Amino acid sequence: MKLSGHDNITIVTQSPGLSPEAVEVVVTLPTFKRPDHLLKTLTSLKAQITDRAFAIIVMENEAEKREGAAAAAPLFESGEYRGLLIIAHDRGNCNAYNAGWQTALQIFPNFKSLVVIDDDEIADPHWLENLCKTRELYSVDFVGGPQIPMFAKPEHQIWASHPVFSPHYDTTGRVPIIYSSGNLLVGRNVLEAMPFPFLDLTFNFMGGGDSDFISRSVVKGFKIAWCAEAPVYETVPARRVEANWIRARALRNGVISSLIEKRKRANEPFGKLKTVLKSLALLAVSPFRAVMKTVQTGSLSIGVYQIYIGLGRVLAEFGYSNEQYRQPEKN
């Protein structure tokens, strides 16, 4: 069954006895070619310690083989999980998120918060409850939480402090911005106020659509908090600590930073020029920052990361975009 008004979204199955009106929180879970880990993520959601009525939307973004959908469908059909399974036919990170968030708005009329977890993550048992409590405590519209890396090999733990893997904040409280939807709560009020598509398809295979969405929402006045007590544990395969992957991710982060800033300054006088000048300045000082970071941390990789960020920002001016999600098996 197609979602009303959206031919690119098919509802595959819905758990029996689901009462959409009673759902307070919707958990959206995009998946692409990770059926085994998807089941682990779902198991962690089943173990949530909360009295809040929540439902799960799994967004299968592999529209041909549908391995994730095949693995999860029996669990929803049997009623073991409350929610629904959809196919987001249009490929790409942003398309999958947009499909799940739009489905939540149409199916669940009374939910207050939508939360996001990825199919390579395991939620702490108190994850959902702590995200919601933090939203209520600080009266905010977004809540982010740490994505704790779980490396494939014990010796890779030395990478935990690298900027690519380490959480952006250490303590719970109001924060000016967050950068990832891998562990995120979004208020329904935000989704109702922001235009569709929520995540800009410019970022579909690059990543950063979530950062751009949050940045645009902050401009509109929405507030953010961080919840250090709501971790998810992200499985990090061995390839992600290889030098070429770290380099590609750092360049990509620089590109995303430049694109988001350019959009944010779009209505400012000389906004584009200001972004270009800032990018050039960051690249110019990046060798000095790299030396300082290397001395502070003892890690050359952390130091060189500063250079790649500046370089990525400048390369963005020439149309460079590192679309790591084009080949997810290499991501």
Disulfide bonds with the S-S distance in Angstrom:
none
